[in-house]
């Protein structure tokens, strides 16, 4: 390693040219190796898009659409008005993690206040009653029924995200 000498100024790294050259070689070597590792890591990340990122992108697009679609409607669970006093969430009636077939189904997702969604886990009993009022008993029974779990592939998730981005654009165009 680099031997350090007595440094006259506390901010100096080395005491003389010889020590400075040796330090620069070792520091430069370390930096070069680190830079190469980072470049390799970035290249690997760019080569594949993890399925989780695609799910996140589709989820974000759908949730934004749901909040825009339900703008002005009260919370699906507690009826709190959409007056800006509470954050709005896209709340799944049947949780997305346990029901992947309904994760991106608009009938299963409605705007709720953050209190119902976070603190009351969706506040499902009043949610159910309002959901039946909004979509009808027949569609509610369909949501409650068994569903085959889809295996969302990369192309599916990209298509879902694009679908909701287009619907967002249409809603925003209609609002202006």
N, C-alpha and C positions, 0 to 999 in steps of 0.2 A: 504494500500500500504506500501511500504518500506519507513521507515523514514531514511533520510540520516543525517549523522553527519558531523561535520567539517572534511574535508579530508586534511591530511597533504601533500599528493602528488597528483597532478592534474590527473594522470592517474589511480588512484585507483577508484574502483567502490564503495567500502564500507570502513567504518572506523574501524570496528572490526569484530570478528568472528560471533557474534550474528547477526549483520546486513548482513554479507556476506551469512550466511546460509539462512536467510529469502529471500534475493535477489535471491539466486541460486534456491530456491524452486519456486518462482514466475516466474523467467526467464525460468527455465527448464520446468515448466508447459506450458508456452506460446509456447516454442519451440516444445514441444511434440504435442500440439494441432495443430500447424501449419504444422508439419511433417505429421500428420494423414490426414489433409485436402489435402495436396499436393498428398499423396499416393492415396487417394480416387479419386481425379481429374485425375490423370494419369491412374488409372484403368478404369475410365469411358471413357477416350479418346481412350484407347486401345481396348475397347469393340466394338466400332463402328468407322469405317473410314468414315468421312464426305464425301459426294458426291463431294463437292468442291475440296477436296484434290485429289480425283481420277480424276476429270476433269483436275486439274493442272498437274498431272503426265502424263496423256495422251497428254495434250497440249505440255508439255515440250519435250516428246519423238517425237511427230510429228514435232514440230518446228526444233528440231535438225536434224531430217531426211531431212526436206525440205532444210535446209541450206547446208547439205552435198550433197543432190541430185543436187542442183543448183550451187554448187561450181564451180567457173570459169565462170559462166554465168553473164552477166551484170544485173543490177537492172531491174526488170520487168517493172518498171514505167518510169524511166528517162534514162536508158541505161548506167548509170555510171558503169565502169568496176569493177569487183571484184578483186581489187588490194590491199586490206587491208587498204585503206585510210578512209573507212567508215565502221561502224558497219553494220552487215547484220541481217535482220529481216525476219521472215516468215510472209508474208503479205497476208491477206485474201482479195480476190477481193470482195466477198459478206461478210460483217462483220459477225463474228461468233456469236455475241450477238443477232443479228436480224435474223440470218439464221442458227439455230442449226442443220438443216439437212446437211449443207455444212461445218460445223465446222471442221470435220476431213476428208474432201474430198480433196485429193491431187490435183485435177484439179482446185480447188478454192484457193489454197495456193502456193505462189511462193516467192522466195527470192527477197527482195528489200533492198535498202539502208535505213538506219535509218532516213535520212532526208525526203525521200518520205513517209515512213510509219508513222513517228511521226508528222512532221511539215505540211505535205500536205495530211494527212488522207488517205494515200495510193496512192495519185496522180492518181485517177481512170480513167481519160480519156486516158492517154497514157498506163496505165495498161491494159485497155480493148483492145486497139489496139494490144498490144504485146501478150496478152492472146489469142486473136483470131489467131494470127500468130502461136503461140506455140501449141495450142490444136485444132484449127479448129473452124469454125463458128458453126457447128452442136453441138459440145460439149459446146461451149460458150452459145448458145441458151438454151441448157439443164440447164446450171448453172443459167441463167437468169429466167428460168421458175419457176412455183410454185413447192414447195416440202413439203411433209408431215413432220411435226416436229417429230423427234424421241424422245423417252423418254429413255435416256441412263441410264441403271441400273448399279449397281456396277460391275457386271460381264462383261457387255459390255465395260465399261471404262478400266477395267483391261486388257481385250483382246485387246483393241485399243493400249494401252501403250505397251503391249508385242509385238504386231504386228510391231510397229514402232521401238522398240528396236532391233528386229530381222532384220529388213530392214537396220538399222544403222550398225549392225554387218556385214551384207552382203556387204554393200557399203565400209566399212572400209577394209574388206578382199580383195575386188577387187582393192582397191587403193594401197595396199602394194605389 
